Amino acid sequence: MRPNIDFTPFRQATIGFDRLFELLESSIGPHSGDNYPPFDLVQEDDDRYLIRLAVAGFRPDEVEVTAHQNLLTVSGRKKREDEDRYIHRGIAARAFERRFALADYVQVKHADLEDGILSISLAREIPEEMKPRRIEIGSGEGVRQIENASGERQKTNEETKREEKELEPA
C-alpha cells in the first residue's frame, strides 16, 4: 500500500510543471505501474529544471531521449550480452520508458549520462511577444510611452506622425 502524497507545496514553488505533478499524483495511486527507473526532479531557478534518472548499466547508445511538442520520452534497451554467464544479475537490464509532460515553452537543452545518472536539462523560454509589457496611460493625447519586457521604449503615436510629416515631400 502506498501513502497519499500531497504535492501542493511543490506546485506552488514551480513554474511550468503542473501537468507533470498531475502525472506524478496519478502514478502514485493504487493503479500505479512500473516505477523504473527512479528519477529526481530539480528546480535550479525560476525557469530552469533538471531531471535525473538512475540508469545504471546503460551506455549512451542504449538510451534515447526524445522531445516532441509537450512530451519528453526517455527510453532504454540493453543490447544482448550472451557471452556473459551470470550467476546473479542484480543490476537491472530491462527495457524501460519514462514519459514527462512538459509545460508550454519548456524546451530540452541537453542530456548527459555520467556515472549511471542521466541528467536532462530543461529551460522555460517564453517568447518576447508573450511577455508582459508596461503601458503608460496618456492624458487624452494618445498613449505616451509603451515599454516591452526588456525595457525598450517604443515610439508614441505623436512621434510616428511627426516622423511621417518630416518625410512628406513639401
N, C-alpha and C positions, 0 to 999 in steps of 0.2 A: 504494500500500500504506500502510495506517495503522499506526502503532505501537500496541502494547498499553499502556494506561494503567492504573495501579493506583490506585484511588480509596480504598484503605484508610485513609490518613491523614485524608482528608476525612470519611469515615464516622465516625471516632472523634471528630471535632470538631463534628458536627452532631447536632441532635435533630429527629427527625420527617421526615427526608428519605431514609430507607433505600430506599423504593421508587423515589424519584427517581434515586438513584445506580444502582440496578439498571437502570432505563431508559436512563440515560446510558451505562452499560457496554455494554448490548446495542446501543445505537445507534451506538457507535464501532466495533463489529466490522465484518468484511468485508461483511456483508449490509446495512450502513448505508444509509439512504435519504437524503433531502434534508436538508441542514443549514442551510436558510434559514428564517427569519432567524437570524443568530447571537445568542447570549444569554450573559449572565453571571448567576451565582447567588451572592448575597452574604449572609453571616450577619451581621446587625447586632448581635445579642446572643443570649442563650440561647434566646429564644422569638420572635425577630423576624427575618424574612428579606426579601430584596428580589430580584426577578427583573427584569433589564434586557434588553430586546430591541431590536436595531437595526432600526428600521422606517422608514428614510429615505424620504421621498417620499410617505408615507401621512398622511392627515389623520385626526383623531379619529373622524370619521363613517365612515371606511373600515376601521377596526379594531374588532373585537369581542372582549371578554374575558368568558368565561362560566365560572362555578364551579358544578359540580354534584356533590354528595357529595364524593368524594375526587379529583376530576379537574378540573383547570384547563385550559381550552382558549382559546388566543389565535389568532384568525384575521383575515386581512385580504384585502380585494379592492378593487383600484383601480377607480374609475369610468372609463368610456371617455372619452378626450380626443381625439376625432377632429379637432378644429380645429388641433392642433399637428402640424407636419410635421417629424419628427425626421430629422436626417442621421445622428446617432449617439445611441443611448439607453444610457447607462451606469448609470443609477440603476434598480435592479430595480423593476418594476411588476407582477410576477407575484403571483398569489394564493398565500397560504400558510396553514398551520395548524400550530400547535405545541401539544402536549399535555404537561402536567406532572401526575404523580401526587402528590397531597398526602397527608401522614400524617393520622392521626386528630386531630381538634381543631385542625387548621391552617385558618385562615379568611383569605379575601382581604379586606383592609381598604380599599384604594383603588388606583386606577390613574391614572397621569398620562402624557401624551405631550408631551414638550418636546425641541426640537432634534433630532428624529428618533429619540429614545430613549423607548421605552415602559417605564415603571417600575411594577411591580406589588408593592405591599407586602403581606406575609403575616405573620400572627401566630398563634402556638400558644397557645390559651386552653383550659386544662384545667378542666372544671367542678369546683366546690368539693367535691362529693361524691366525685370521683375522686382528689383529692389525698390523700397520706398523712397520717395523724394519729397523734399520740403517745398511748399508753395506759399509764398508770402501773399497776403491779401492787400490789394491796392485800394485807393480811395476814389473809385469811380472812373479813373483814367485807364483802367485795364490792369492786368497783372503786372506788378513791378519787377519781381525777381523770382526766378524758379531755379532751384538747385537740385541736381541729381544726387544720388547716394554718395558719389565720390567728391561732392562739394564743388563741382564745376558750375559756374554761373552760366545760365542760358540767356539769350537775348530776349528783351521785352518786346511787346507789340510796337511800342513807340519807337524803339531803336531800329527795329526792322523797317518800319515805314520811313524813318529818316534816311536810312541807307538806300532804300528804293528811290526816294526823291533825288538823292545825290547822283544816282546812276542814270536818271532820266535825262534824255537829251534836251537842251534848252531851246 
